[in-house]
Amino acid sequence: VVKVPGRLRGELLQHCQQAPSCSGLRITSEDNEAWELPSEEHITKLAKFVANEFHGAPAVNWRCGPGQRLGYNKDGVFWHETHTKRYFGVCRANASASLRHEVQEALPVFHAATSGDDAGGTDLILDKLLTHMPEISQEMRSQVLMATFKQADANKNGVLSKAEAGTMFRRLVNTMSAKDIEEVMKEADEDASQSINYK
């Protein structure tokens, strides 16, 4: 799932106009640990918000009901209720090319050249690397893992919080549930600090 950045909030409008199961529209769960289908209320109000069809539009946020607010920031478009921000996203397969380009994978997808002049040089080496993955050294695996952790460490403090680790795991294995992430965190958190030290 791609969390839609605030500046690309217009991307959500087309997804609001389709059936939720077909559109790929998602919202973070109340604990912000997983993605789930939004309710009809979420979809209806989100559509009005991103289309600027509300009193006071255009605005960065909108009080859309008692204790409810829709808004956006650099991180994304959110539903704010009971002191919790729940962000909207779109399944990567349903996202536009511009949205997929804007929000990169934690580890970029590799596309090897298959034939012609493009199949030589670096592409050939990378293709062989890809096909011989089991033969990669432990040092190389460690370097990839370290790069992945550094990318996930949003505040660059040398440790991954539960939220940072959860984001990383969901980018790598998008089927991981909040419970799965919690189990991995318990195993990896050697000093019971509620974080993973990767240095």
C-alpha positions in Angstrom: 0.0 0.0 0.0 1.2 3.5 -0.9 0.5 6.2 1.6 -0.6 9.1 -0.5 1.4 12.3 0.2 -0.6 15.5 0.9 0.5 17.2 -2.2 -0.9 14.3 -4.3 -4.2 14.1 -2.5 -6.1 14.5 -5.8 -5.0 11.0 -6.6 -7.5 9.7 -4.0 -10.6 11.1 -5.7 -10.7 8.5 -8.5 -10.4 5.7 -5.9 -13.3 7.2 -3.9 -15.5 6.8 -6.9 -15.0 3.0 -7.2 -16.1 0.2 -5.0 -13.7 -0.1 -2.1 -12.7 -3.7 -2.8 -11.9 -2.8 -6.4 -10.3 0.7 -6.0 -7.4 -0.3 -3.8 -8.3 2.5 -1.3 -7.1 1.7 2.2 -6.9 3.5 5.6 -4.5 2.6 8.4 -6.0 0.7 11.3 -6.7 2.5 14.6 -3.4 1.3 16.0 -1.6 2.4 12.7 -0.1 -1.0 12.4 -1.9 -2.3 9.3 -4.0 -1.2 6.4 -7.8 -1.9 6.1 -10.7 -1.1 3.9 -12.2 2.3 4.8 -15.9 2.6 5.8 -18.5 4.3 3.6 -18.4 7.3 5.8 -14.6 7.6 5.4 -15.0 7.3 1.6 -17.9 9.8 1.3 -16.2 12.5 3.4 -12.7 11.9 1.8 -14.2 12.4 -1.7 -15.7 15.7 -0.6 -12.4 16.8 1.0 -10.1 16.0 -1.9 -12.6 17.5 -4.4 -12.8 20.7 -2.2 -16.6 20.3 -1.9 -16.9 21.4 1.7 -17.6 24.7 3.5 -14.4 26.7 3.8 -12.6 24.9 0.9 -9.9 24.8 -0.1 -8.3 24.3 3.3 -5.6 22.0 4.8 -8.2 20.5 7.1 -12.0 20.2 7.5 -14.1 19.4 10.5 -16.3 16.9 8.9 -18.3 15.8 11.9 -18.3 15.8 15.7 -14.8 14.9 16.8 -13.8 14.2 13.2 -11.4 16.0 10.9 -9.9 15.3 7.5 -6.6 16.9 6.7 -3.3 16.6 5.0 0.4 17.3 5.7 3.6 16.3 4.0 3.2 12.7 5.3 -0.2 12.1 3.8 -4.0 12.6 3.9 -5.5 11.6 7.2 -8.7 11.0 9.1 -8.3 12.4 12.7 -10.6 11.1 15.4 -10.1 10.4 19.1 -6.6 11.9 19.0 -5.4 9.5 16.3 -4.4 10.2 12.7 -5.3 7.4 10.3 -3.7 7.8 6.9 -5.2 7.0 3.5 -3.3 4.9 1.0 -3.8 3.0 -2.3 -2.7 -0.5 -3.1 0.5 -0.2 -5.2 -1.1 -2.2 -8.0 -4.0 0.3 -8.2 -1.7 3.4 -7.8 -1.0 5.7 -10.8 2.5 5.7 -12.2 3.2 9.2 -10.8 2.2 8.0 -7.3 4.3 4.8 -7.6 7.2 6.9 -8.7 6.8 9.5 -5.9 6.6 6.9 -3.1 9.4 4.4 -3.6 9.6 0.9 -2.3 11.9 0.3 0.7 14.0 -1.8 -1.7 13.6 -0.9 -5.3 12.2 -3.5 -7.7 14.9 -4.9 -10.1 14.0 -5.3 -13.7 16.7 -7.1 -15.7 17.1 -6.5 -19.4 16.2 -9.7 -21.4 17.6 -9.1 -24.8 19.2 -6.7 -27.3 21.9 -4.2 -26.6 20.5 -3.3 -23.2 21.3 -6.8 -21.9 25.1 -6.2 -21.6 27.3 -4.5 -19.0 25.8 -3.6 -15.7 22.4 -5.2 -16.5 24.1 -8.5 -17.3 26.0 -8.4 -14.0 22.8 -7.5 -12.1 20.8 -10.2 -13.9 23.4 -12.8 -12.8 23.3 -11.5 -9.3 19.6 -11.8 -9.2 19.6 -15.4 -10.6 22.3 -16.5 -8.2 20.8 -15.0 -5.0 21.5 -18.0 -2.8 25.2 -17.5 -3.6 25.4 -14.0 -2.2 27.8 -13.7 0.7 26.8 -13.1 4.2 28.7 -9.7 4.0 26.5 -8.7 1.1 23.3 -9.7 2.9 24.5 -7.7 5.9 25.1 -4.6 3.8 21.6 -4.8 2.2 20.0 -5.3 5.6 22.0 -2.3 7.0 20.9 -0.1 4.1 17.3 -1.2 4.6 17.4 -0.4 8.3 19.0 3.0 7.6 16.3 3.8 5.1 13.6 2.9 7.6 15.1 4.9 10.4 13.1 8.1 9.8 14.6 10.2 12.6 18.2 8.8 12.0 18.7 8.0 15.7 20.3 4.6 15.0 17.3 2.5 16.3 14.0 1.5 14.8 10.9 2.3 16.8 8.0 0.0 16.6 6.4 2.4 14.0 9.5 2.6 11.9 10.0 -1.2 12.0 6.3 -1.8 11.2 6.6 0.5 8.1 9.8 -1.3 7.0 8.3 -4.7 7.4 5.0 -3.8 5.6 7.1 -2.4 2.7 9.1 -5.6 2.5 6.3 -8.0 3.1 3.0 -6.2 2.6 1.0 -9.1 4.1 2.5 -8.8 7.6 -0.2 -8.1 10.2 0.3 -6.0 13.3 0.5 -9.2 15.3 3.3 -10.5 13.1 5.2 -7.3 13.5 4.7 -7.4 17.2 6.2 -10.9 17.3 9.2 -9.9 15.2 9.8 -6.8 17.4 9.7 -9.0 20.6 12.4 -11.3 19.1 14.6 -8.5 17.8 14.3 -6.2 20.9 17.2 -7.6 22.9 17.3 -4.9 25.6 13.5 -4.5 26.0 13.7 -0.9 24.9 10.7 -1.1 22.5 13.1 -0.5 19.6 15.6 -2.4 17.5 19.2 -1.2 17.6 20.8 -1.8 14.2 24.3 -0.4 14.7 
